[in-house]
Amino acid sequence: MKDDKGGKREQVFDLERYSGKIVQISFFGGIQVCGRLKGYDQILNIVLENAKMTKTPDTECPEVEALFNEKPSTFMCKGTSICSIDLLE
């Protein structure tokens, strides 16, 4: 949304207070990822470090199930896919 003066959009969430802390990102479709908030932009694209998938819809797809066994890594979460952001620490 633009402000009354035609300026840039106002950020909906202030993630600065979550910076460097452990968060859980829930996506539409049931996937959840936990990790340390490393960065973000004003449209809620989020970068997590040491992130790991923690929950996904029931599936019998071995490729998806294998994601739970991967070691933590850096995730880029697309803002339009995010359903909720929870502080865990």
N, C-alpha and C positions, 0 to 999 in steps of 0.2 A: 504494500500500500504506500502510495506517495503521501507526503504530508500536504497541508493546505497550500504551501508555497511551491509545490512541484519539485521538492527535493527528493533525496534518496529515501528508500524504505527504512522504517524503523525496525530494529531487530526485535523479534518476538520473544526470544529467550535470551537471558544473559548467562552465557556459559562460562564467563570469566571466573566465577567463583568455583566452578568444577575443574578448572584447568589443573592438570597434574594429579588429579584424583581418580580413583577407580569408579567407573560408571558402567551401567548395563544399558545397552541400546536394544530396544525391541522394534522389529520391523513388521510391516503388514505381511501377513502370511505365517507368523508364528516364530520366525527365527530370532534368536537373541544372541548378542555378543557382549562379552565383558572385557574391559581393558582400561588402561590409563589414558585419559583425555590429553592428547598431545596438541591438537589444533582444531580450528573450526573457522567457518566463514559466516557471513550474514544470512545465507540461505540454508544454514544448518548442515552443510557438508561437514563431516566430522572425521578426524584422524585419531585412531586409537593405537597405542603401542602396547606390546605384550598382550595382545587381544586373543581371545579364544571363543569359539562358538559354544554356547551353553545349552541351547534348546532349539529344537526345530520340530515342525509338524511330523507326525508319524509317517514314516516313509520306508519303503523296502528298497530304496536305491542305494547300492553299496558305495557309490561315489560320494553321496551326501553323508552317509554314516561315517565314512573315512575322515571327514573333516573334523570330527570330534577327537580323533587321535593325533592330529597334527600339533606340533609344538607351537606355542604362542608366537604371533607375528604382528606385523603392522596391518591394520585394516583401514580402508577408506569407506565411510558410510555415506551414501547419497542421501541428502536431506529430504527429498521427496518420498523416500521409502521408509523413513523413520516414523514409528508410531509413538514411542515414548522414550524418555531418557531418565534413568534413575541413578541417584548417587548411592554408591555402596560403601563408601568409606567416610 
